[in-house]
Amino acid sequence: MITSLDHVVVLVNDIEAAAAAYQTLFARAPSWRNAGDGAARTLFTLDNATLELMAPDGESDAAKRIRTLLAEQGEGLASLCFRTDDIARLHRRLDRLALKPEAIAEVESRDDVSGATLSWKRTRTATEATRGVRMFFLELAKPRPLSVRIVPASITAMDHVVVSTADPERAAALYGARLGLDMALDRSHPEWGRLMFFRCGDLIVEVTSRPGKADETRPDRLRGICWRVLDIDATHARLAAAGVDVSEVRVGRKPGTRVMTVKSGTCGVPTLLVQPAPKLATVE
């Protein structure tokens, strides 16, 4: 019933500064700008997922709640939003699985630049039922517009989002059995801990648990994002020239991949870039 990870939300203090930082990182223009319900939003829609920047706007109760979250947690990843093609059916499933979904709401957004509108149906689950990670679920009426590439060596897509857990068994039950995501990998390593990959459309929800004894009652948390690039050397050169603090390019853990870490300009989101392994040609 869940078809993809539609978007992730990043809370920020200054929407304009955050939008400029991510435009530099992605080398793509914002695809949507909107303000309402106590928040200013800027969206970047890549080939397979959207990043939504959200900042408090005004003095409403909703804006005050966002400011409280920022004061408590700082800037960074705030929530996951999964897409479905049948929100009513998914709502019934979430309810049966005791994830306490809110009533389905119909939402419309108008882009402040173009005047275009988007509409969707949405619900959210109780955060305590999803181990501390805020989760939303939506059914879009039509696809979002893509962010336009403005210079070469842009970011193309999301590769994976990382969730950290102190209780891997319960996390596996949540993402696999209850949300219905396909577990593609479950591996343990004495240095890394336990690593689980759950397929979600064209990307992975990666759930990690560090080795050693941990407080299993501690809430899970959103830990970071990895983005795909076509040419990591060109992307490295572009970001370094723009003044972004980046690591050297290195060999990734997955055979054939090359990665680098982005150390600034991500609004508190730990960020990795990856050039995927080349696909082998098939012989017919």
Secondary structure, DSSP 8 states (H G I E B T S, - for coil): -EEEEEEEEEE-S-HHHHHHHHHHHHTB--SEEEEETTEEEEEEE-SS-EEEEEEE-SSSHHHHHHHHHHHHH-SEEEEEEEEES-HHHHHHHHHHTT------EEEEEE-TTT--EEEEEEEE--GGGGTT-EEEEEEESS------B-SSS-EEEEEEEEEE-S-HHHHHIIIIIIT--EEEEEEEETTTEEEEEEEETTEEEEEEE-SS---TTS--EEEEEEEEES-HHHHHHHHHHTT--B---EE-SSTT-EEEEE-SSSTT--EEEEE---------
